Amino acid sequence: MYTLIQITACSIPYPTASIPRGTSQKFLSSNFGAENRLGNHLFEVFSIFSIAQKLQRTPIFFIKDGYHEKMLKDVISIVPNLMEQFLVVNGSSWKYFPDRRDEFLGYLKPLRKRLYTLPQSNNFTYVKCVHIRRGDFPAFKIPVADRIFILNALKFIESKEKVSRQMTATVFFGDDFEFMHGLRADVPYSFVSQNEPVDDIFYAKNNCDLVLITAPRSTFGWWLGYFSKGNKTYHMDILYTDDYGIRTGHTTPSDYFLPHWTPLKYAGVDNFTVVESIKSDFY
């Protein structure tokens, strides 16, 4: 079931803060429990301040939403001199290094072996990579896309991406081989990877022109998209799922999904056409 979770006004994230990089200055911050009360706030700010002093870093307080704005006001009202030791930044902090991709790619080993069983991306063939994560996710009520969503998402991607190469191949990666082989019946020129996860990462780096993440909580799917050759990633929009982190306000999609990635959702409650989500302040 795909429903938009209601979020309180205070939990709407502020725009991502601009933080200087490449300097010698070092900082320390925390994902403060800003929705809690004053006693918890004092424990947090005194702890971060003490750790920062020990590590010779500057403590930062990000005003990432309305809760953090109120927390800062409350703490300043009782320990103003302490909060003067903090660098206060208007905006949320980015969690997952969108601007360091080229550097991180350099840390990957070269491809260990040529994976002849899977199609190679070249001037003739365009490769779409689809990550499937099921396993224990459904049992723990962690969102996963169903068959209808995946097939309709591929139709949407096909209509949006104007591929000029003569052939388009689709490769499925994941932990449910029966499910993936079942998808192949409706996806022309498709393959299922039988490789080890490390080889799938190498393959994505060298061959995945596009990645579709069908389980938005999957960390492995995230890395396939991050390291993919084409650096073009689509994913099921976690806002339109019954995700616990979204439901409780503990997950902010913009902290996890990169700005240029494309979220997808069903067009409506009874409309199973897959469309691109309109990005809001959550992205």
KELONU-564316 format. One line per 5 residues: number of its first residue (from 1); their letters; for each residue x, y, z of C-alpha. Coordinates in steps of 0.05 Angstrom, whole numbers, plus 32768, in hexadecimal, padded with zeros to 4 digits. Layout:
REM KELONU-564316
NUM = A = X Y Z | ...
This chain:
REM KELONU-564316
1 = MYTLI = 8000 8000 8000 | 801B 8044 7FEC | 8001 807F 8016 | 801F 80C2 8025 | 802F 80C5 806F
6 = QITAC = 8018 8104 8092 | 8053 812D 80AC | 804D 8164 80E0 | 8062 81AA 80CD | 809C 81AA 80FD
11 = SIPYP = 80BA 816C 80DD | 80BE 818A 8097 | 8109 818F 808A | 8128 81D2 807A | 8154 81D8 803B
16 = TASIP = 8197 81B7 803D | 81CC 81E3 805D | 8208 81FB 8037 | 8246 81E3 805C | 828D 81F6 8048
21 = RGTSQ = 82B7 81B9 8034 | 8301 81B0 8029 | 8315 81D9 8066 | 8340 81C5 80A1 | 8309 81D4 80D3
26 = KFLSS = 82E7 8197 80F2 | 82A0 8192 810C | 8274 8165 8135 | 8228 8160 8135 | 81F0 8130 8146
31 = NFGAE = 81AB 811C 812E | 818C 813E 816B | 814A 8123 8185 | 812B 8167 817D | 80E4 814F 8186
36 = NRLGN = 80F5 813C 81CE | 80F4 8169 820C | 8125 8197 822F | 8146 8163 825B | 8159 8139 821F
41 = HLFEV = 8170 8177 81F9 | 81A0 818A 8231 | 81BF 8144 8232 | 81CA 8148 81E7 | 81E9 818D 81E1
46 = FSIFS = 8216 8184 821D | 822D 8140 8202 | 823B 815A 81BC | 8260 8196 81D9 | 828B 816A 8206
51 = IAQKL = 829B 8138 81CF | 82AC 8171 819E | 82DB 818F 81D2 | 82FE 814C 81DC | 8306 8143 8191
56 = QRTPI = 8319 818C 8186 | 82DE 8197 8157 | 82A9 81CD 8151 | 8263 81B6 8166 | 822D 81C4 8132
61 = FFIKD = 81E3 81CB 813D | 81BA 81C4 80FC | 8176 81E5 80FD | 815A 81AF 80D0 | 8110 81B8 80DE
66 = GYHEK = 80DE 81D9 810D | 80ED 81A9 8146 | 8137 81BC 8144 | 8125 8206 8141 | 80FC 81FF 8181
71 = MLKDV = 8131 81D4 81A2 | 8166 8209 8195 | 8139 823F 81B2 | 812B 8216 81F0 | 8174 8205 81FC
76 = ISIVP = 818B 824D 81F1 | 8159 8263 8226 | 817E 823B 825B | 81C6 8233 8244 | 81D3 826D 8213
81 = NLMEQ = 821E 826E 821F | 8224 8225 820E | 81FF 822D 81CC | 822E 8266 81BA | 8263 8230 81B4
86 = FLVVN = 823B 820F 817C | 823C 8220 8133 | 81F2 8228 8124 | 81DF 8219 80DC | 819C 8226 80BC
91 = GSSWK = 8189 81E9 8094 | 818F 819E 8096 | 81D0 8177 808C | 81DB 8149 8052 | 81E9 8102 8068
96 = YFPDR = 8204 80DD 802D | 823B 8102 8006 | 821C 8111 7FC2 | 8258 813B 7FB0 | 828D 8106 7FBE
101 = RDEFL = 8277 80D1 7F8C | 82B4 80D8 7F5E | 82E3 80D2 7F9A | 82BF 8095 7FB6 | 82BE 8073 7F71
106 = GYLKP = 830A 8078 7F72 | 830C 804C 7FB0 | 82EA 8011 7F8D | 8317 7FDB 7F72 | 8319 7FD0 7F27
111 = LRKRL = 82E7 7F9C 7F0E | 8301 7F59 7F26 | 82E7 7F31 7EEB | 82BD 7F3D 7EAD | 8276 7F24 7EBA
116 = YTLPQ = 8267 7F05 7E77 | 8223 7EEA 7E8E | 8207 7F31 7E92 | 8200 7F65 7E5B | 8236 7F9A 7E55
121 = SNNFT = 8226 7FE4 7E4F | 8244 7FFF 7E0F | 8233 8029 7DD2 | 8203 7FF3 7DBC | 81E2 7FDE 7DFD
126 = YVKCV = 81C1 8007 7E34 | 81BC 7FE3 7E77 | 8185 7FF0 7EAA | 8192 7FD1 7EEF | 815A 7FC0 7F1F
131 = HIRRG = 8168 7FB0 7F68 | 8137 7F82 7F8C | 813B 7F7B 7FD8 | 8107 7F4E 7FF9 | 8121 7F1A 802A
136 = DFPAF = 810C 7F2F 8070 | 80F4 7F74 805C | 80AA 7F63 8055 | 80AA 7F3E 8098 | 80C4 7F7D 80BA
141 = KIPVA = 8094 7FA9 8093 | 80CE 7FCB 806E | 80B3 7FE6 802C | 80C1 7FBE 7FED | 80A3 7FC9 7FA8
146 = DRIFI = 8075 7F94 7F8D | 8075 7F76 7F47 | 8043 7FA8 7F2B | 806B 7FE4 7F44 | 80AD 7FCA 7F28
151 = LNALK = 8091 7FBB 7EE3 | 806C 7FFD 7EDF | 80A9 8022 7EF8 | 80D1 8003 7EBF | 809B 801A 7E8E
156 = FIESK = 809F 8061 7EAA | 80EB 8061 7EA5 | 80E8 8048 7E5D | 80B9 8080 7E4A | 80E4 80B5 7E6C
161 = EKVSR = 812A 80A0 7E58 | 8137 80AB 7E0F | 816A 8075 7E01 | 818E 807B 7DBE | 81B3 8038 7DC2
166 = QMTAT = 819A 7FFE 7D99 | 818F 7FCE 7DD3 | 8175 7FD6 7E1A | 8184 7FA0 7E4D | 8167 7F99 7E94
171 = VFFGD = 818E 7F77 7ECC | 816D 7F63 7F0D | 8196 7F60 7F4D | 817C 7F47 7F90 | 816E 7F11 7FC2
176 = DFEFM = 812D 7EF2 7FA7 | 813F 7ECC 7F68 | 80FA 7EAE 7F5E | 80DB 7EF3 7F60 | 8110 7F10 7F30
181 = HGLRA = 8109 7ED7 7EFE | 80BE 7EE2 7F00 | 80C9 7F2B 7EEB | 80F2 7F15 7EAF | 80B4 7EFA 7E8D
186 = DVPYS = 809A 7F41 7E84 | 80DD 7F64 7E78 | 80FD 7F58 7E34 | 8148 7F4A 7E31 | 814F 7F45 7E7C
191 = FVSQN = 8180 7F20 7EA9 | 8188 7F0C 7EF2 | 81CC 7F16 7F12 | 81E6 7ED7 7F34 | 8226 7EFA 7F4B
196 = EPVDD = 823F 7F0A 7F90 | 822B 7F4F 7FAC | 8272 7F6A 7FA4 | 8270 7F58 7F5A | 822C 7F79 7F53
201 = IFYAK = 824B 7FBA 7F6C | 8284 7FB5 7F3A | 8252 7FA5 7F03 | 8227 7FE1 7F14 | 8263 800F 7F12
206 = NNCDL = 8276 7FF8 7ECC | 8233 7FE8 7EAD | 81F4 8003 7ECF | 81DF 803F 7EA5 | 81A1 8046 7ED1
211 = VLITA = 818C 8027 7F14 | 8146 801B 7F31 | 8144 8010 7F7C | 8104 7FEB 7F8E | 810F 7FE7 7FDA
216 = PRSTF = 811F 802E 7FF2 | 813D 8014 8034 | 816F 7FE7 8012 | 81B6 8000 801E | 81D2 7FD2 7FE8
221 = GWWLG = 81A1 7FEE 7FB6 | 81B7 8034 7FCB | 8200 8024 7FBC | 81EF 8005 7F79 | 81CF 8047 7F66
226 = YFSKG = 8207 8071 7F84 | 823F 804C 7F60 | 821A 803F 7F1F | 823A 8050 7EDD | 8203 807F 7EC6
231 = NKTYH = 81F8 80A0 7F0A | 81AE 80A1 7EFB | 8181 8082 7F30 | 8137 8078 7F3A | 8118 805F 7F7A
236 = MDILY = 80D5 804F 7F9A | 80C0 808D 7FC0 | 80C3 807A 800A | 8093 80B3 801B | 805B 808A 7FFA
241 = TDDYG = 8066 804C 8023 | 8053 8036 8069 | 809B 803F 8080 | 80A5 8043 80CB | 80DA 8079 80C6
246 = IRTGH = 80AC 80A5 809B | 8070 8096 80C8 | 8095 80AC 8106 | 80BA 80E6 80E7 | 80FF 80C7 80F2
251 = TTPSD = 8110 80C2 80A8 | 811B 80FC 807A | 8122 80E4 8032 | 8150 811D 801F | 8183 8103 8051
256 = YFLPH = 8187 80C1 802B | 8174 80C8 7FE2 | 81A2 80F3 7FB8 | 8186 8134 7F9B | 818A 811D 7F52
261 = WTPLK = 8169 80D9 7F5F | 8121 80D2 7F48 | 80EB 80B9 7F78 | 80B1 8091 7F5A | 806B 8082 7F74
266 = YAGVD = 8028 8068 7F5E | 7FFD 809D 7F3D | 7FC5 8092 7F70 | 7FA7 8062 7FA3 | 7F82 803C 7F6C
271 = NFTVV = 7FAF 8050 7F33 | 7FEB 8022 7F2A | 800D 804C 7EF5 | 8052 805F 7F0F | 8064 80A9 7F0B
276 = ESIKS = 809B 80D6 7F24 | 808E 80F4 7F68 | 808E 813F 7F6D | 80C8 8150 7F9B | 80B4 8177 7FD8
281 = DFY = 80DC 8192 8013 | 80E8 814A 8027 | 8119 8141 7FED
